[in-house]
Structure formats: structure tokens, C-alpha cells
Amino acid sequence: MGLVIIFAIVTVLAAFGGFSALKNKNLLGAFWGVASFLVFGWFTVMTILKSGFPTGTH
């Protein structure tokens, strides 16, 4: 379940980085930020659908 949390944190950070790079007109950084957001966002959604949402209990 920790994998879902890690993927979600990376997704949020990639979204922030991609937006920041777009704001600074850094096109290469924006490309990699948006690409990372899409890939890790997909991993997050698919991991939640396959393993379920982490509840914090065993």
C-alpha cells in the first residue's frame, strides 16, 4: 500500500514541476514534468484499482 502513496506524491510533485516549468517557459522541463505526471498518474490510478486504496490498517 505504500506504493500508492509514493506514486501519488511523485504525481503531485511532477504536476507542480511541470506547471512551474511552463510558467518559466522552460519547454524541455515542462515536457518531462507533464510526461512524468501522465506516467506516474497512470501508475497511481491503476495501482489503486488493482490493490485498493490504502486504509492504514493491516
Contact map, one row per residue, 1 for C-alpha under 8 A:
1111100000000000000000000000000000000000000000000010110000
1111110000000000000000000000000000000000000000000000010000
1111111000000000000000000000000000000000000000000000000000
1111111100000000000000000000000000000000000100110000110000
1111111110000000000000000000000000000000000000000000010000
0111111111000000000000000000000000000000000000000000000000
0011111111100000000000000000000000000001101100000000000000
0001111111110000000000000000000000000001100100000000000000
0000111111111000000000000000000000000000000000000000000000
0000011111111100000000000000000000001001000000000000000000
0000001111111110000000000000000000011101100100000000000000
0000000111111111000000000000000000001000000000000000000000
0000000011111111100000000000000000000000000000000000000000
0000000001111111110000000000000011011000000000000000000000
0000000000111111111000000000000011001000000000000000000000
0000000000011111111100000000000000000000000000000000000000
0000000000001111111110000000110010000000000000000000000000
0000000000000111111111000000111111001000000000000000000000
0000000000000011111111100000010010000000000000000000000000
0000000000000001111111110000010000000000000000000000000000
0000000000000000111111111110110010000000000000000000000000
0000000000000000011111111110110000000000000000000000000000
0000000000000000001111111100000000000000000000000000000000
0000000000000000000111111100000000000000000000000000000000
0000000000000000000011111110010000000000000000000000000000
0000000000000000000011111111110000000000000000000000000000
0000000000000000000011001111111000000000000000000000000000
0000000000000000000000000111111100000000000000000000000000
0000000000000000110011000111111110000000000000000000000000
0000000000000000111111001111111111000000000000000000000000
0000000000000000010000000011111111100000000000000000000000
0000000000000000010000000001111111110000000000000000000000
0000000000000110111010000000111111111000000000000000000000
0000000000000110010000000000011111111100000000000000000000
0000000000000000000000000000001111111110000000000000000000
0000000000100100000000000000000111111111100000000000000000
0000000001110110010000000000000011111111100000000000000000
0000000000100000000000000000000001111111110000000000000000
0000000000000000000000000000000000111111111000000000000000
0000001101100000000000000000000000011111111100000000000000
0000001100100000000000000000000000011111111110000000000000
0000000000000000000000000000000000000111111111000000000000
0000001000000000000000000000000000000011111111100000000000
0001001100100000000000000000000000000001111111110000000000
0000000000000000000000000000000000000000111111111000000000
0000000000000000000000000000000000000000011111111100000000
0001000000000000000000000000000000000000001111111111000000
0001000000000000000000000000000000000000000111111111100000
0000000000000000000000000000000000000000000011111111100000
0000000000000000000000000000000000000000000001111111000000
1000000000000000000000000000000000000000000000111111100000
0000000000000000000000000000000000000000000000111111110000
1001000000000000000000000000000000000000000000011011111000
1101100000000000000000000000000000000000000000000001111100
0000000000000000000000000000000000000000000000000000111110
0000000000000000000000000000000000000000000000000000011111
0000000000000000000000000000000000000000000000000000001111
0000000000000000000000000000000000000000000000000000000111
